[in-house]
Amino acid sequence: MSFVGIICHSKQEKYIKQILTTNLPNENIIILKEDNIENFKNITFETIAIFSSKETIFKKNEMIANIIKKAKYLIMNSDEKILLDEIKMISGNIITYGFNTKSTITTSSVNEESILVCIQRTIKNRLEEVIESQEIEVKNATYRVNTSIIMGIFSILLVCGKQQLEIE
């Protein structure tokens, strides 16, 4: 069992945690906030996912930078302006997602029922499996969710060894 840290807007956290808990029942999904970040400074997260940089948690740059430096994987929205110089010094795997053409995970098609997620480069997940460049359909029939959030959640699932996202 590993720790997955999530940095996101408070409006997003319930939905993100619900989908990740459903798809990754054996993982510890932890939402990192300004008021709880001190409690997790000594925990080594396998994965940190940054869905938004507009959170007040970034006022504690040094602490969040130390947590990120210890993570094996950093997943971040490339469409966000993340102002941590320490990210440049990370030795772990950085996976970006977003509508930026240089992102690791992007989309090629979005409609009401599904999105087509594109893996632009080879990724090695935590099981040491190599995931080749490809397109994978993610059905989104139940919720009408922000495509960017789906790409971020899908990126976490890829790192954890799942290539399918179930949105219920």
C-alpha positions in Angstrom: 0.0 0.0 0.0 1.4 3.4 -1.0 0.5 7.0 -0.4 -0.9 9.2 -3.2 -1.0 12.9 -2.4 -3.4 15.2 -4.2 -3.2 19.0 -4.4 -6.4 20.4 -5.8 -9.2 23.0 -5.4 -11.6 22.3 -2.6 -14.4 22.0 -5.2 -12.5 19.1 -6.9 -11.3 17.1 -3.9 -14.5 15.1 -3.2 -14.9 14.0 -6.8 -11.2 13.2 -7.3 -10.9 11.2 -4.1 -14.2 9.3 -4.9 -13.0 8.2 -8.3 -9.5 7.3 -7.1 -10.8 5.3 -4.1 -13.1 3.4 -6.4 -10.4 2.6 -8.9 -7.5 2.2 -6.4 -9.1 0.6 -3.3 -5.7 -0.5 -1.8 -4.1 3.0 -2.0 -4.0 5.7 0.6 -5.4 8.8 -1.2 -4.6 11.9 0.8 -5.7 15.4 0.0 -2.9 17.8 0.9 -4.1 21.2 2.2 -2.6 24.2 3.9 -4.1 23.2 7.3 -2.9 19.5 7.1 0.4 19.7 5.3 2.4 19.8 8.5 1.0 16.3 9.4 2.4 14.7 6.3 5.9 16.3 6.2 7.6 13.0 7.3 5.6 10.7 5.0 7.1 9.6 1.7 4.5 9.7 -1.0 4.9 7.5 -3.9 2.9 9.8 -6.1 2.1 13.5 -5.8 -0.5 14.9 -8.2 -1.0 18.7 -8.6 -4.3 19.5 -10.2 -4.2 23.2 -9.3 -1.5 25.6 -8.3 -4.0 28.2 -7.0 -4.1 26.5 -3.6 -2.8 28.3 -0.5 -0.7 25.2 0.2 2.0 26.8 -2.1 2.5 29.5 0.5 4.4 26.8 2.4 6.8 26.3 -0.5 9.7 24.8 1.4 7.5 22.1 3.1 5.6 21.1 -0.1 8.9 21.1 -2.1 10.4 18.7 0.4 7.4 16.4 0.1 7.5 16.5 -3.7 11.3 15.9 -3.8 10.8 12.6 -2.0 8.0 11.4 -4.3 8.8 8.8 -6.9 6.2 10.3 -9.3 5.1 13.8 -9.8 2.0 14.3 -11.9 1.1 17.9 -12.8 -1.2 19.9 -14.9 0.9 21.5 -17.6 -1.7 24.1 -18.2 -1.2 25.5 -14.7 1.5 27.9 -13.8 3.3 26.1 -11.0 5.9 28.4 -9.4 8.1 26.0 -7.5 11.8 26.2 -8.5 12.4 23.0 -6.6 10.3 21.1 -9.3 13.2 21.6 -11.7 15.5 19.6 -9.3 13.3 16.5 -8.9 15.0 13.3 -9.7 11.8 11.2 -9.9 9.5 10.7 -12.8 7.5 13.8 -13.9 4.3 13.2 -15.9 2.5 16.1 -17.3 -1.1 16.3 -18.5 -3.1 18.9 -20.2 -3.9 20.5 -23.5 -0.3 21.6 -24.1 1.0 19.6 -27.0 4.2 18.8 -25.1 2.3 17.1 -22.2 2.8 13.4 -21.6 -0.9 12.9 -21.4 -3.3 14.8 -23.7 -6.6 14.3 -25.5 -7.4 13.9 -29.2 -11.1 13.8 -29.0 -13.7 14.9 -26.4 -17.5 14.4 -26.6 -20.3 14.1 -24.2 -19.9 10.3 -23.6 -16.2 9.9 -23.6 -12.7 11.3 -24.2 -9.8 9.8 -26.1 -6.7 10.1 -23.9 -3.4 10.1 -25.7 -0.2 8.9 -24.1 2.4 10.8 -26.0 5.6 9.1 -24.7 6.6 5.9 -23.1 5.9 5.7 -19.3 7.2 3.2 -16.8 4.7 2.6 -14.1 5.5 1.5 -10.5 5.3 -2.2 -11.5 8.2 -1.5 -13.9 5.8 -2.1 -16.9 6.4 0.0 -19.9 3.3 1.8 -21.3 3.8 2.7 -24.9 2.4 5.7 -26.7 -1.3 5.0 -27.5 -4.8 6.3 -27.3 -7.3 5.0 -24.7 -11.0 5.8 -24.5 -12.4 6.9 -21.2 -16.1 6.7 -20.9 -17.7 9.6 -19.0 -21.4 8.7 -19.1 -22.4 9.3 -15.5 -20.7 12.6 -14.7 -20.0 15.6 -16.9 -16.5 16.2 -15.6 -13.8 18.6 -16.5 -11.5 16.9 -19.1 -8.4 18.2 -17.4 -9.4 16.4 -14.1 -10.0 13.1 -16.1 -6.5 13.4 -17.6 -5.0 13.9 -14.1 -6.9 11.0 -12.6 -6.0 8.8 -15.6 -2.3 9.7 -15.2 -2.4 8.5 -11.5 -4.0 5.3 -12.6 -1.4 4.7 -15.2 1.4 5.1 -12.6 -0.4 2.6 -10.3 -0.6 0.0 -13.1 -4.2 0.5 -14.4 -4.9 1.4 -17.9 -8.6 1.7 -17.5 -10.7 4.4 -15.7 -14.1 3.6 -14.4 -16.2 6.6 -13.7 -19.3 5.6 -11.8 
